[in-house]
Amino acid sequence: MQDSNEPYKYAQHHSEEEGKKTRRMIWNMFWVLLAITSIEVGLGIKWKDWDLSWHLVKMTFIVMTIGKAYFIVAYYMHLKHERTALQNTIIIPYAMLALYLMYIVFTEATFTDYLDHFF
């Protein structure tokens, strides 16, 4: 007869020590993401008071957002522990798309100046 007090006994694929280590890592990543988000929010609220350049603030937001995306994909989606080929298969298309979109944005930004010159 099955013991009803331990319904997940057979579903466990790791020891209790590994489970504690995994939970500690998840909480550490939570605190890192919370810290980055808090810095972003604080920077968004106080950037004018600190007399910072808007371009610096935008670049800081972009870098911090990419950092948060890395932590989420690497640790919460467990991509950090996969083989390099699988990591590259997932990350390279998104990186190429991001670079392409940046190229389009920068090209269009200069193209409007080019049109203003003629009209």
N, CA, C and O atoms as a MOPAC input file, in Angstrom:
PM7 MOZYME 1SCF
protein

 N      0.83300 1    -1.17800 1     0.00000 1
 C      0.00000 1     0.00000 1     0.00000 1
 C      0.88000 1     1.24400 1     0.00000 1
 O      1.90400 1     1.29300 1     0.68100 1
 N      0.47500 1     2.23600 1    -0.76100 1
 C      1.26700 1     3.46100 1    -0.90100 1
 C      1.11700 1     4.33600 1     0.33600 1
 O      0.02500 1     4.49600 1     0.88100 1
 N      2.25000 1     4.90000 1     0.76500 1
 C      2.24700 1     5.79100 1     1.92000 1
 C      1.72000 1     7.15700 1     1.49000 1
 O      2.33900 1     7.82300 1     0.66000 1
 N      0.59300 1     7.58000 1     2.04100 1
 C     -0.02700 1     8.83800 1     1.62400 1
 C      0.69300 1    10.06100 1     2.17600 1
 O      0.43600 1    11.17500 1     1.72000 1
 N      1.58800 1     9.88500 1     3.14600 1
 C      2.31600 1    11.01900 1     3.70300 1
 C      3.44700 1    11.47900 1     2.79500 1
 O      3.92400 1    12.60400 1     2.94100 1
 N      3.88300 1    10.65300 1     1.87300 1
 C      4.98100 1    11.01300 1     0.97300 1
 C      4.55200 1    10.83400 1    -0.48400 1
 O      5.04300 1     9.93100 1    -1.16100 1
 N      3.64700 1    11.67600 1    -0.97300 1
 C      3.14600 1    11.47800 1    -2.34100 1
 C      4.19100 1    11.76100 1    -3.41500 1
 O      4.05800 1    11.27800 1    -4.53900 1
 N      5.22400 1    12.53000 1    -3.09400 1
 C      6.21300 1    12.88700 1    -4.10300 1
 C      7.50200 1    12.08800 1    -3.95100 1
 O      8.51800 1    12.43000 1    -4.55700 1
 N      7.47000 1    11.05100 1    -3.16600 1
 C      8.66800 1    10.26400 1    -2.88800 1
 C      9.27700 1     9.69500 1    -4.16500 1
 O     10.49700 1     9.70500 1    -4.32300 1
 N      8.45200 1     9.20500 1    -5.06600 1
 C      8.96000 1     8.57300 1    -6.27800 1
 C      9.22800 1     9.57200 1    -7.39400 1
 O      9.84400 1     9.22100 1    -8.40000 1
 N      8.78100 1    10.79700 1    -7.23300 1
 C      9.00800 1    11.81800 1    -8.25400 1
 C     10.33700 1    12.53500 1    -8.06900 1
 O     10.76900 1    13.26900 1    -8.95800 1
 N     10.98800 1    12.33500 1    -6.93300 1
 C     12.25200 1    13.01200 1    -6.67900 1
 C     13.36700 1    12.35700 1    -7.47700 1
 O     13.51400 1    11.13400 1    -7.49100 1
 N     14.15600 1    13.20600 1    -8.14500 1
 C     15.28400 1    12.70800 1    -8.92200 1
 C     16.59500 1    13.20900 1    -8.36100 1
 O     17.63400 1    13.09000 1    -9.01000 1
 N     16.56400 1    13.76300 1    -7.17400 1
 C     17.79000 1    14.26900 1    -6.56800 1
 C     17.69400 1    14.11600 1    -5.05400 1
 O     16.62100 1    13.88200 1    -4.49700 1
 N     18.83800 1    14.25300 1    -4.41300 1
 C     18.86600 1    14.13400 1    -2.95800 1
 C     18.38800 1    15.43800 1    -2.31800 1
 O     18.19700 1    16.45000 1    -2.99300 1
 N     18.20500 1    15.38400 1    -1.02500 1
 C     17.76500 1    16.56900 1    -0.29200 1
 C     18.82500 1    17.66000 1    -0.33000 1
 O     18.48800 1    18.84200 1    -0.39200 1
 N     20.10900 1    17.28100 1    -0.29200 1
 C     21.18700 1    18.26800 1    -0.34900 1
 C     21.18400 1    19.00600 1    -1.68400 1
 O     21.36700 1    20.22300 1    -1.72900 1
 N     20.97700 1    18.26300 1    -2.77200 1
 C     20.90300 1    18.89800 1    -4.08800 1
 C     19.68400 1    19.80900 1    -4.18300 1
 O     19.74800 1    20.87200 1    -4.80000 1
 N     18.58100 1    19.39900 1    -3.57800 1
 C     17.38300 1    20.23100 1    -3.56900 1
 C     17.60400 1    21.53200 1    -2.82100 1
 O     17.16900 1    22.59300 1    -3.27000 1
 N     18.28500 1    21.45500 1    -1.66900 1
 C     18.59200 1    22.67500 1    -0.91700 1
 C     19.51300 1    23.58500 1    -1.71100 1
 O     19.34200 1    24.80500 1    -1.70900 1
 N     20.48700 1    22.99600 1    -2.38900 1
 C     21.42000 1    23.78500 1    -3.20700 1
 C     20.67100 1    24.49200 1    -4.34000 1
 O     20.92400 1    25.66300 1    -4.62400 1
 N     19.75800 1    23.77900 1    -4.97600 1
 C     18.98100 1    24.35400 1    -6.07300 1
 C     18.08200 1    25.48300 1    -5.57300 1
 O     17.99800 1    26.54100 1    -6.19800 1
 N     17.41300 1    25.25300 1    -4.44300 1
 C     16.55200 1    26.30500 1    -3.89200 1
 C     17.36200 1    27.52500 1    -3.47800 1
 O     16.90700 1    28.65500 1    -3.65900 1
 N     18.55400 1    27.31900 1    -2.92600 1
 C     19.42200 1    28.44200 1    -2.54800 1
 C     19.81800 1    29.23800 1    -3.78700 1
 O     19.83100 1    30.46800 1    -3.75900 1
 N     20.14200 1    28.53400 1    -4.87900 1
 C     20.51600 1    29.20600 1    -6.12300 1
 C     19.33700 1    30.01300 1    -6.67400 1
 O     19.52300 1    31.13200 1    -7.15200 1
 N     18.14200 1    29.45700 1    -6.60900 1
 C     16.95800 1    30.16800 1    -7.09400 1
 C     16.72700 1    31.43700 1    -6.27700 1
 O     16.43100 1    32.49200 1    -6.83900 1
 N     16.86000 1    31.34200 1    -4.96600 1
 C     16.67400 1    32.52600 1    -4.12800 1
 C     17.77300 1    33.55100 1    -4.36900 1
 O     17.50500 1    34.75300 1    -4.37200 1
 N     19.00100 1    33.09500 1    -4.57000 1
 C     20.08800 1    34.03700 1    -4.87000 1
 C     19.80800 1    34.78600 1    -6.17200 1
 O     20.01700 1    35.99700 1    -6.24700 1
 N     19.33600 1    34.07600 1    -7.19200 1
 C     19.00700 1    34.72800 1    -8.45800 1
 C     17.83500 1    35.68900 1    -8.27900 1
 O     17.80100 1    36.75000 1    -8.90300 1
 N     16.87600 1    35.32300 1    -7.43100 1
 C     15.76900 1    36.23400 1    -7.14300 1
 C     16.29000 1    37.54000 1    -6.55900 1
 O     15.86400 1    38.61600 1    -6.97500 1
 N     17.20600 1    37.45900 1    -5.60100 1
 C     17.74100 1    38.66500 1    -4.96900 1
 C     18.57200 1    39.48400 1    -5.94900 1
 O     18.53600 1    40.71400 1    -5.91400 1
 N     19.32100 1    38.81200 1    -6.82600 1
 C     20.09800 1    39.54200 1    -7.84100 1
 C     19.15600 1    40.29000 1    -8.78100 1
 O     19.37300 1    41.46600 1    -9.07400 1
 N     18.10800 1    39.61100 1    -9.25300 1
 C     17.14600 1    40.25600 1   -10.15100 1
 C     16.39400 1    41.38800 1    -9.44200 1
 O     16.11200 1    42.42100 1   -10.04900 1
 N     16.07400 1    41.19500 1    -8.17300 1
 C     15.42000 1    42.25400 1    -7.41100 1
 C     16.33400 1    43.46600 1    -7.26100 1
 O     15.87900 1    44.60500 1    -7.36700 1
 N     17.61600 1    43.22700 1    -7.01500 1
 C     18.56700 1    44.33500 1    -6.87900 1
 C     18.69800 1    45.10600 1    -8.19000 1
 O     18.69300 1    46.33700 1    -8.19400 1
 N     18.81600 1    44.38100 1    -9.30300 1
 C     18.94000 1    45.04700 1   -10.60300 1
 C     17.68100 1    45.85800 1   -10.90600 1
 O     17.76800 1    46.99300 1   -11.37500 1
 N     16.51800 1    45.27600 1   -10.63800 1
 C     15.25900 1    45.98800 1   -10.87900 1
 C     15.14400 1    47.21400 1    -9.98100 1
 O     14.67500 1    48.26300 1   -10.42300 1
 N     15.56500 1    47.09400 1    -8.73400 1
 C     15.52100 1    48.24100 1    -7.81600 1
 C     16.43000 1    49.36400 1    -8.29300 1
 O     16.07200 1    50.53900 1    -8.20800 1
 N     17.59900 1    49.00400 1    -8.79200 1
 C     18.51500 1    50.01600 1    -9.33200 1
 C     17.88600 1    50.69900 1   -10.54500 1
 O     17.97400 1    51.91800 1   -10.69100 1
 N     17.25200 1    49.91100 1   -11.41200 1
 C     16.59200 1    50.49700 1   -12.58500 1
 C     15.47500 1    51.45600 1   -12.18100 1
 O     15.36300 1    52.55200 1   -12.73000 1
 N     14.65900 1    51.04300 1   -11.22800 1
 C     13.55500 1    51.90000 1   -10.78400 1
 C     14.09500 1    53.16400 1   -10.12700 1
 O     13.61600 1    54.26500 1   -10.40000 1
 N     15.09300 1    53.00600 1    -9.26200 1
 C     15.69200 1    54.17500 1    -8.61500 1
 C     16.32200 1    55.12400 1    -9.61200 1
 O     16.19400 1    56.34200 1    -9.49100 1
 N     17.00100 1    54.56400 1   -10.59800 1
 C     17.60500 1    55.39000 1   -11.64100 1
 C     16.53400 1    56.10300 1   -12.45700 1
 O     16.70000 1    57.26800 1   -12.82000 1
 N     15.43400 1    55.40800 1   -12.74600 1
 C     14.34400 1    56.02900 1   -13.48800 1
 C     13.68500 1    57.16500 1   -12.73100 1
 O     13.22500 1    58.13300 1   -13.33500 1
 N     13.63800 1    57.05200 1   -11.41600 1
 C     13.01000 1    58.09600 1   -10.60900 1
 C     13.94800 1    59.27600 1   -10.38400 1
 O     13.51500 1    60.42800 1   -10.43700 1
 N     15.22100 1    59.00500 1   -10.13600 1
 C     16.15400 1    60.04100 1    -9.67700 1
 C     17.14400 1    60.54400 1   -10.72400 1
 O     18.01600 1    61.34400 1   -10.38500 1
 N     17.04900 1    60.11100 1   -11.98000 1
 C     18.09600 1    60.47800 1   -12.94000 1
 C     18.17800 1    61.98600 1   -13.17000 1
 O     19.26700 1    62.51100 1   -13.40300 1
 N     17.06400 1    62.67900 1   -13.10900 1
 C     17.09900 1    64.14300 1   -13.28600 1
 C     17.70900 1    64.83200 1   -12.07000 1
 O     18.42900 1    65.82100 1   -12.20600 1
 N     17.41900 1    64.30900 1   -10.88400 1
 C     17.98300 1    64.89700 1    -9.66700 1
 C     19.50000 1    64.71900 1    -9.60400 1
 O     20.20900 1    65.56100 1    -9.05300 1
 N     19.98800 1    63.62100 1   -10.17100 1
 C     21.43000 1    63.34400 1   -10.15700 1
 C     22.14300 1    63.97600 1   -11.34200 1
 O     23.35600 1    63.82500 1   -11.49100 1
 N     21.39600 1    64.68500 1   -12.18900 1
 C     21.95200 1    65.38600 1   -13.34500 1
 C     22.70600 1    64.43700 1   -14.28300 1
 O     23.83700 1    64.70400 1   -14.68800 1
 N     22.04500 1    63.32300 1   -14.61400 1
 C     22.63700 1    62.34100 1   -15.52100 1
 C     22.14400 1    62.56900 1   -16.94300 1
 O     21.04100 1    63.07300 1   -17.15800 1
 N     22.96300 1    62.19700 1   -17.89500 1
 C     22.58600 1    62.28600 1   -19.30500 1
 C     21.51600 1    61.24000 1   -19.61000 1
 O     21.58600 1    60.11100 1   -19.12400 1
 N     20.52500 1    61.62200 1   -20.41900 1
 C     19.46200 1    60.68900 1   -20.77500 1
 C     20.01300 1    59.52300 1   -21.58200 1
 O     19.52600 1    58.40100 1   -21.44900 1
 N     21.01500 1    59.76700 1   -22.41300 1
 C     21.61600 1    58.68900 1   -23.19300 1
 C     22.30300 1    57.67600 1   -22.27700 1
 O     22.23000 1    56.47100 1   -22.51700 1
 N     22.96100 1    58.15500 1   -21.24400 1
 C     23.58900 1    57.25900 1   -20.27200 1
 C     22.54200 1    56.42600 1   -19.54800 1
 O     22.74500 1    55.23400 1   -19.31500 1
 N     21.44200 1    57.03800 1   -19.19800 1
 C     20.36600 1    56.32500 1   -18.50700 1
 C     19.78200 1    55.24400 1   -19.41400 1
 O     19.55600 1    54.11800 1   -18.97200 1
 N     19.53700 1    55.58300 1   -20.68000 1
 C     18.98600 1    54.59700 1   -21.61400 1
 C     19.94000 1    53.42800 1   -21.81700 1
 O     19.51400 1    52.27300 1   -21.81600 1
 N     21.22600 1    53.71700 1   -21.99200 1
 C     22.20000 1    52.63800 1   -22.18100 1
 C     22.30600 1    51.77200 1   -20.92400 1
 O     22.46900 1    50.55600 1   -21.01800 1
 N     22.21500 1    52.39400 1   -19.75900 1
 C     22.23500 1    51.62800 1   -18.51400 1
 C     21.02000 1    50.71400 1   -18.43200 1
 O     21.14400 1    49.55700 1   -18.02800 1
 N     19.85100 1    51.21500 1   -18.80900 1
 C     18.65100 1    50.38300 1   -18.82000 1
 C     18.81300 1    49.20300 1   -19.77400 1
 O     18.44900 1    48.07700 1   -19.43500 1
 N     19.35100 1    49.45200 1   -20.95100 1
 C     19.52600 1    48.38100 1   -21.93400 1
 C     20.47600 1    47.31700 1   -21.40500 1
 O     20.18400 1    46.12500 1   -21.49400 1
 N     21.60700 1    47.73600 1   -20.85800 1
 C     22.59300 1    46.77400 1   -20.34000 1
 C     22.00900 1    45.98300 1   -19.17300 1
 O     22.18900 1    44.76700 1   -19.10100 1
 N     21.32000 1    46.65300 1   -18.26900 1
 C     20.74500 1    45.95100 1   -17.12000 1
 C     19.62800 1    45.00000 1   -17.54600 1
 O     19.48200 1    43.92500 1   -16.96600 1
 N     18.84900 1    45.37600 1   -18.53700 1
 C     17.79000 1    44.49900 1   -19.02800 1
 C     18.37300 1    43.26600 1   -19.69800 1
 O     17.85800 1    42.16200 1   -19.51900 1
 N     19.43500 1    43.44000 1   -20.46300 1
 C     20.10100 1    42.28600 1   -21.06900 1
 C     20.68400 1    41.39100 1   -19.98500 1
 O     20.63200 1    40.16600 1   -20.09800 1
 N     21.23700 1    41.98700 1   -18.93900 1
 C     21.75200 1    41.19800 1   -17.82000 1
 C     20.65500 1    40.40300 1   -17.13000 1
 O     20.84700 1    39.23400 1   -16.79700 1
 N     19.50600 1    41.03300 1   -16.91400 1
 C     18.38700 1    40.31300 1   -16.30100 1
 C     17.89800 1    39.18800 1   -17.20800 1
 O     17.58100 1    38.09700 1   -16.73500 1
 N     17.84000 1    39.45200 1   -18.50000 1
 C     17.41900 1    38.40700 1   -19.43600 1
 C     18.38600 1    37.22700 1   -19.39500 1
 O     17.96300 1    36.07300 1   -19.45400 1
 N     19.68600 1    37.51700 1   -19.29300 1
 C     20.67100 1    36.43600 1   -19.19200 1
 C     20.42800 1    35.59600 1   -17.93900 1
 O     20.41600 1    34.36800 1   -18.01700 1
 N     20.23600 1    36.23700 1   -16.79200 1
 C     20.02100 1    35.48700 1   -15.55600 1
 C     18.75500 1    34.64700 1   -15.62600 1
 O     18.73900 1    33.51000 1   -15.15300 1
 N     17.70200 1    35.18900 1   -16.20800 1
 C     16.45000 1    34.44100 1   -16.30800 1
 C     16.61600 1    33.23200 1   -17.20900 1
 O     16.20300 1    32.12800 1   -16.85400 1
 N     17.21800 1    33.43300 1   -18.37100 1
 C     17.39200 1    32.32600 1   -19.31100 1
 C     18.38900 1    31.30700 1   -18.77400 1
 O     18.16800 1    30.10200 1   -18.89600 1
 N     19.47200 1    31.77200 1   -18.18600 1
 C     20.52300 1    30.86000 1   -17.74500 1
 C     20.11200 1    30.04200 1   -16.52800 1
 O     20.38400 1    28.84300 1   -16.47700 1
 N     19.47000 1    30.65500 1   -15.56000 1
 C     19.21100 1    29.95200 1   -14.30800 1
 C     17.78400 1    29.45000 1   -14.16900 1
 O     17.58200 1    28.29700 1   -13.79000 1
 N     16.78800 1    30.27800 1   -14.46300 1
 C     15.41500 1    29.82800 1   -14.29600 1
 C     14.98800 1    28.88700 1   -15.41700 1
 O     14.17100 1    27.99300 1   -15.19800 1
 N     15.52800 1    29.08100 1   -16.60900 1
 C     15.20100 1    28.18600 1   -17.71600 1
 C     16.25700 1    27.09500 1   -17.87300 1
 O     16.19300 1    26.30200 1   -18.81200 1
 N     17.21900 1    27.05100 1   -16.96700 1
 C     18.24300 1    26.00400 1   -16.87200 1
 C     19.11500 1    25.88500 1   -18.11400 1
 O     19.65000 1    24.81000 1   -18.38500 1
 N     19.26900 1    26.94900 1   -18.86500 1
 C     20.10900 1    26.89200 1   -20.05700 1
 C     21.59000 1    26.89100 1   -19.69900 1
 O     22.41500 1    26.45100 1   -20.50000 1
 N     21.93600 1    27.36800 1   -18.52800 1
 C     23.33200 1    27.43000 1   -18.09800 1
 C     23.94900 1    26.03700 1   -18.02200 1
 O     25.15300 1    25.88100 1   -18.22800 1
 N     23.14500 1    25.03600 1   -17.73200 1
 C     23.66300 1    23.69000 1   -17.53400 1
 C     23.54500 1    22.81800 1   -18.78400 1
 O     23.80600 1    21.61700 1   -18.72400 1
 N     23.16000 1    23.40100 1   -19.89600 1
 C     23.04300 1    22.64000 1   -21.14000 1
 C     24.36100 1    22.66300 1   -21.90600 1
 O     25.28600 1    23.40000 1   -21.56600 1
 N     24.42100 1    21.85100 1   -22.92900 1
 C     25.61600 1    21.81000 1   -23.77000 1
 C     25.75600 1    23.10900 1   -24.55300 1
 O     24.77500 1    23.80700 1   -24.80600 1
 N     26.97800 1    23.41700 1   -24.92600 1
 C     27.26300 1    24.66700 1   -25.62800 1
 C     26.52400 1    24.74300 1   -26.96100 1
 O     26.05100 1    25.81500 1   -27.34000 1
 N     26.41800 1    23.63500 1   -27.67200 1
 C     25.73200 1    23.64600 1   -28.96500 1
 C     24.26500 1    24.04300 1   -28.80000 1
 O     23.73600 1    24.80800 1   -29.60700 1
 N     23.61200 1    23.53100 1   -27.77100 1
 C     22.21300 1    23.89300 1   -27.53500 1
 C     22.09400 1    25.35600 1   -27.12600 1
 O     21.17600 1    26.05000 1   -27.56300 1
 N     23.00600 1    25.82500 1   -26.29900 1
 C     22.99800 1    27.23400 1   -25.90900 1
 C     23.13200 1    28.12600 1   -27.13200 1
 O     22.39600 1    29.10200 1   -27.28000 1
 N     24.06800 1    27.79200 1   -28.00500 1
 C     24.27400 1    28.60400 1   -29.20400 1
 C     23.07500 1    28.53400 1   -30.14100 1
 O     22.72300 1    29.53200 1   -30.76900 1
 N     22.44800 1    27.37100 1   -30.24000 1
 C     21.27500 1    27.22200 1   -31.09400 1
 C     20.13800 1    28.12800 1   -30.63600 1
 O     19.37500 1    28.63400 1   -31.45900 1
 N     20.02500 1    28.33000 1   -29.35200 1
 C     18.95100 1    29.16400 1   -28.82700 1
 C     19.33600 1    30.64100 1   -28.83000 1
 O     18.51500 1    31.49000 1   -29.17400 1
 N     20.57300 1    30.95600 1   -28.45200 1
 C     20.95900 1    32.34900 1   -28.24100 1
 C     21.34500 1    33.06800 1   -29.53100 1
 O     21.00400 1    34.24000 1   -29.69300 1
 N     22.03700 1    32.41600 1   -30.44300 1
 C     22.53900 1    33.09400 1   -31.64900 1
 C     21.41700 1    33.68200 1   -32.50900 1
 O     21.55500 1    34.82400 1   -32.94700 1
 N     20.31200 1    32.97200 1   -32.77900 1
 C     19.25100 1    33.61600 1   -33.58100 1
 C     18.67500 1    34.87100 1   -32.92600 1
 O     18.40000 1    35.85600 1   -33.61200 1
 N     18.49200 1    34.84300 1   -31.61400 1
 C     17.97700 1    36.03500 1   -30.93200 1
 C     18.98500 1    37.17300 1   -30.96000 1
 O     18.61000 1    38.33500 1   -31.11800 1
 N     20.26000 1    36.84400 1   -30.80900 1
 C     21.29400 1    37.88300 1   -30.87000 1
 C     21.34300 1    38.49500 1   -32.26800 1
 O     21.47500 1    39.71000 1   -32.41100 1
 N     21.23600 1    37.65100 1   -33.30400 1
 C     21.24900 1    38.16800 1   -34.67400 1
 C     20.02200 1    39.04300 1   -34.93400 1
 O     20.12800 1    40.08300 1   -35.58500 1
 N     18.87100 1    38.62900 1   -34.43300 1
 C     17.66000 1    39.43800 1   -34.59100 1
 C     17.81700 1    40.78600 1   -33.88700 1
 O     17.43500 1    41.82200 1   -34.43300 1
 N     18.37500 1    40.77400 1   -32.68700 1
 C     18.57400 1    42.03100 1   -31.95400 1
 C     19.53400 1    42.94500 1   -32.70500 1
 O     19.28600 1    44.14600 1   -32.80900 1
 N     20.62900 1    42.39400 1   -33.23100 1
 C     21.57400 1    43.20800 1   -33.99800 1
 C     20.92600 1    43.76300 1   -35.26300 1
 O     21.15600 1    44.91700 1   -35.62400 1
 N     20.12000 1    42.94700 1   -35.93500 1
 C     19.42400 1    43.39600 1   -37.13700 1
 C     18.44500 1    44.53100 1   -36.81200 1
 O     18.37500 1    45.52100 1   -37.54000 1
 N     17.69800 1    44.38400 1   -35.72600 1
 C     16.75800 1    45.43800 1   -35.34400 1
 C     17.49000 1    46.72100 1   -34.97300 1
 O     17.02100 1    47.81500 1   -35.28800 1
 N     18.63400 1    46.60000 1   -34.30700 1
 C     19.42800 1    47.78900 1   -33.99500 1
 C     19.93000 1    48.44100 1   -35.27500 1
 O     19.93800 1    49.66800 1   -35.38100 1
 N     20.34700 1    47.63800 1   -36.24600 1
 C     20.79300 1    48.17200 1   -37.53400 1
 C     19.66400 1    48.94900 1   -38.20800 1
 O     19.87400 1    50.04900 1   -38.71900 1
 N     18.47100 1    48.37000 1   -38.20300 1
 C     17.33000 1    49.04800 1   -38.82000 1
 C     17.03200 1    50.36800 1   -38.11100 1
 O     16.79100 1    51.38400 1   -38.76300 1
 N     17.04800 1    50.35500 1   -36.79800 1
 C     16.75700 1    51.57700 1   -36.04200 1
 C     17.78300 1    52.65700 1   -36.35000 1
 O     17.41600 1    53.80500 1   -36.60000 1
 N     19.06500 1    52.30400 1   -36.33600 1
 C     20.09600 1    53.30400 1   -36.58600 1
 C     20.07500 1    53.78600 1   -38.03400 1
 O     20.31400 1    54.96500 1   -38.29500 1
 N     19.79300 1    52.89400 1   -38.97300 1
 C     19.71800 1    53.28800 1   -40.37500 1
 C     18.53800 1    54.22100 1   -40.60900 1
 O     18.67600 1    55.23700 1   -41.29000 1
 N     17.39800 1    53.88800 1   -40.05900 1
 C     16.21900 1    54.73500 1   -40.24000 1
 C     16.39300 1    56.08100 1   -39.54700 1
 O     15.89200 1    57.09500 1   -40.03300 1
 N     17.08400 1    56.10000 1   -38.43800 1
 C     17.30400 1    57.36500 1   -37.73200 1
 C     18.13700 1    58.31000 1   -38.58500 1
 O     17.85800 1    59.50800 1   -38.61900 1
 N     19.14800 1    57.80200 1   -39.27300 1
 C     19.96100 1    58.66300 1   -40.13000 1
 C     19.25500 1    58.94200 1   -41.45000 1
 O     19.50200 1    59.97700 1   -42.06900 1
 N     18.38500 1    58.04600 1   -41.89200 1
 C     17.67800 1    58.24200 1   -43.14400 1
 C     16.71300 1    59.42000 1   -43.05000 1
 O     16.55100 1    60.15700 1   -44.02200 1
 N     16.07900 1    59.60800 1   -41.91400 1
 C     15.17100 1    60.74700 1   -41.77600 1
 C     15.94300 1    62.06200 1   -41.84200 1
 O     15.43900 1    63.04200 1   -42.39000 1
 N     17.15300 1    62.10000 1   -41.29500 1
 C     17.98900 1    63.29700 1   -41.43100 1
 C     18.36200 1    63.51700 1   -42.89300 1
 O     18.42100 1    64.65600 1   -43.35600 1
 N     18.61000 1    62.43700 1   -43.61500 1
 C     18.94400 1    62.50500 1   -45.03300 1
 C     17.76900 1    63.08000 1   -45.82200 1
 O     17.96700 1    63.91000 1   -46.71000 1
 N     16.54700 1    62.64500 1   -45.50500 1
 C     15.36600 1    63.17300 1   -46.19000 1
 C     15.13300 1    64.64100 1   -45.85600 1
 O     14.74500 1    65.42000 1   -46.72600 1
 N     15.36300 1    65.01800 1   -44.61600 1
 C     15.18900 1    66.42300 1   -44.22700 1
 C     16.14100 1    67.33100 1   -44.99200 1
 O     15.82500 1    68.49400 1   -45.24200 1
 N     17.28500 1    66.81600 1   -45.35900 1
 C     18.26800 1    67.60700 1   -46.09900 1
 C     17.75200 1    67.96400 1   -47.49600 1
 O     18.04100 1    69.04500 1   -48.00900 1
 N     16.99000 1    67.05700 1   -48.10700 1
 C     16.50400 1    67.29100 1   -49.46000 1
 C     15.16000 1    68.00200 1   -49.51000 1
 O     14.83300 1    68.59400 1   -50.53800 1
 N     14.39000 1    67.97000 1   -48.47100 1
 C     13.05400 1    68.57400 1   -48.51500 1
 C     12.96200 1    69.74400 1   -47.62200 1
 O     11.90700 1    70.37300 1   -47.53500 1

